Amino acid sequence: MFKIPDLLALGGSLLLALGTASAAHTDYVDPSGRVAYLSDSRGDLSYSPAGEDDWIQVVRNRPLIRGDRLWTDRNARAEIQVGSAALRIGANTSFEILNLDDQNVQVQVTQGTINLRVRRMNRAQVYEVATPNLAFTINRVGRYRIDVDPDEAVTTIVVWDGAGVAYGDRSNFPLQSGDAVRFYDTDLRDYEMFGLPRSDAFDRYVARRDRRLDRSVSLNYLADDVPGYASLDEYGNWRGVQGYGNVWFPSQVNADWAPYQDGHWVWQEPWGWTWVDAAPWGFAPSHYGRWTHLSGRWGWIPGPRNVRPIYAPALVAFVGGRGWSASFSLGGGSPIGWFPLGPRDVYVPSYQTTRNYFNRVNVNNTVINHTTITNVYNNYASGNAQINQSNYANRSVSNAITAVPGEVFVNARSVRGATLTLGRNAASAGEISRFAAVAPSQRSVLGAGATTQTRPAREVLTRPVFARTAPPPEPTPFAEREALLQRNPGRAPAAPAKPASAARNADRNLRVLAQPGNAINARSAGGGRGQAEARSNQPATLKPLDRASAPGQQHQPAPANRGRRPPAEAPVAPTPAADQIHPATPSPRSQRDFRPKPSARQQPVATPSAAPERPMDSGNGRQRQPMERGRRTQAEPESAPPAAESTPPNPSARPEPPSAPSPRSKPRGRSERGQSVPTPAPVPERRSEQAPTPAASAPVEPPVEDRGRGRSRARSELGQPPPESAKDKKKNEDQADPAESEDADKDAERPNRRQRDRQ
């Protein structure tokens, strides 16, 4: 038998190279190391699993994967985290994940509003939004908002900071920081440029969510691309443990609680059986790191900070076998048991992978010996269902093993309340397996959510969209795969290296845009509305973008008074709870750190290191000062993204009615519509890799020249929204956004919860 040289023990570089080489000879691809995490949802939000037509209620902590669809009803909102990026979804929005893997995040929006914030990018990573008018890709870290209005067949893109390109039919349109552009056709020649809008309720929601992520205490101990890290702050505390480094202990659990005991199982391909935790903090500790049992308490040990975390469906080992099952006398099928993996335990996937993936999913989640990984992988590659590991850290811990009837497991029922009582010898009697050998059902795919009538209309789902890059074919429905899954219980089929056909992209009404050598730069070529004014000798000013008629949005009135904005309050960082035992200590940083710091008495804790991840892009994040052809005169300051703690603009006063849109047949030159609306503040970045420069006070961009025939007007001064009058302030309080009040209540409760935890 071929054996990997002992040089592997010196580091992961050689193992990585060997894994890459072996992948070239396989006829399948590894699963994605990333999934999306629904980190917040408000209002009526429905979900359709990949490949299915059913719509169900969203369930907390269910991973979102390629092919999943979401619909936000009226007054609903949602936040999705993918690595270090965050996607926020506004009301009345149809959203689908077209592609999601280690390098690509491609989503589809057929109507509604999304906000995309990317804090860090690998050089090879792609973020793309497909819409009915165009496909938009980003080139730099930053903050972007895309509105799709199906009634007027327009797409509006606002670039708060960053840079990207809109792609149309044989055309493209570069965008940069401070741009607000509305596109009326698919060749991008009919467009309209605006000043930056003032923030509406959705923008303020985005700003609050940004602050929550940026101020998280857990960022001192975790990489920011661990989904769900911010939820750990409210439900536990960090401590330093000799030999393990920084460990997080949940604070609101029962004395007999153990990991993977409160939640349910679902079937998601290509991973197979996937754990969905019921705790509000349960996503990250269920899919990353390892669990340990110390002094009668369970603690979670995250993976090394200097590598990208690799998602796993459940970091457990399954227990079964004939002798073990015979010890139970019950109906509902043979019992299925599992227990959490501990430090230095090797995770053995139930799905087929290359050596490279097998290595990364382990060393990126725990500190482990490479020789141990190699020995376990050789057994795994031979197809053996049993695991040849011994001395599992948690196998013999009291209450660590959870077992339920097979019927509970398969039908996505809650494990809590259905667990079986285990005998004293149950831990040693069962065989350890890398998967639960039971075939899924339709309910396993749909999960625990109830069927809902809150769903988009059929014409919304079938609306054609443009894509810059071709996504993988749509996932096949479960009914077409069920027979195969019954023949191989518990084993998910590997994804083929080369999909059989891309014909399914035609079924989904998706057109991939070709960019021939003669593609037109629509911005340079001109053609935007208002060309008569642009050619005249009279100066023109950019009116701020009006969002009053955006789909799914409430009318956001502009403040009655204009003038200087009161100085923004400096953000106040939350203080982490004091630890009674060994305070955890964050790793040192190579640049200025904007995260809240642990208390002064905390001492460093040695955390084992791991091989560094591939290099990240290290752009300076500064806003470029674009040059455009044409005439542009300096405008009166109109709008800007608000600072993180600025007073929100008045949402109650009525705006001036926007001018009615001109028919398409009329000559171009329609004036811009609407009132201005502030935007969320730029948020300070933590890492040196291509992060926008943190702005204590927003910079002011100089006047910029336009090169197009579009409406040429000076860019608004950043960071200067007008103040509220006393009358507007009272109206604002009377018509406060319920979501804002909910956030305020949570913020007020958080210090009280931490005080109780310390006691």
Beta strands, then each sheet from edge to edge (+ up, - down):
strand 1: 28-29
strand 2: 36-42
strand 3: 45-48
strand 4: 56-57
strand 5: 63-64
strand 6: 69-72
strand 7: 77-82
strand 8: 85-89
strand 9: 93-100
strand 10: 104-118
strand 11: 126-130
strand 12: 135-138
strand 13: 142-149
strand 14: 154-161
strand 15: 163-168
strand 16: 171-176
strand 17: 180-183
strand 18: 191-194
strand 19: 236-241
strand 20: 245-250
strand 21: 263-268
strand 22: 272-277
strand 23: 290-294
strand 24: 297-301
strand 25: 316-320
strand 26: 335-340
strand 27: 402-405
strand 28: 431-433
strand 29: 465-467
strand 30: 495-496
strand 31: 510-512
strand 32: 520-521
sheet 1: 1+ 30-
sheet 2: 4+ 3- 6+ 9- 10+ 8- 7+ 2- 5+
sheet 3: 4+ 3- 6+ 9- 10+ 11+ 12- 15+ 16- 32-
sheet 4: 4+ 3- 6+ 9- 10+ 13- 14+ 17- 18+
sheet 5: 19+ 20-
sheet 6: 21+ 22-
sheet 7: 23+ 24-
sheet 8: 27+ 26- 25+ 28-
sheet 9: 29+ 31+
end
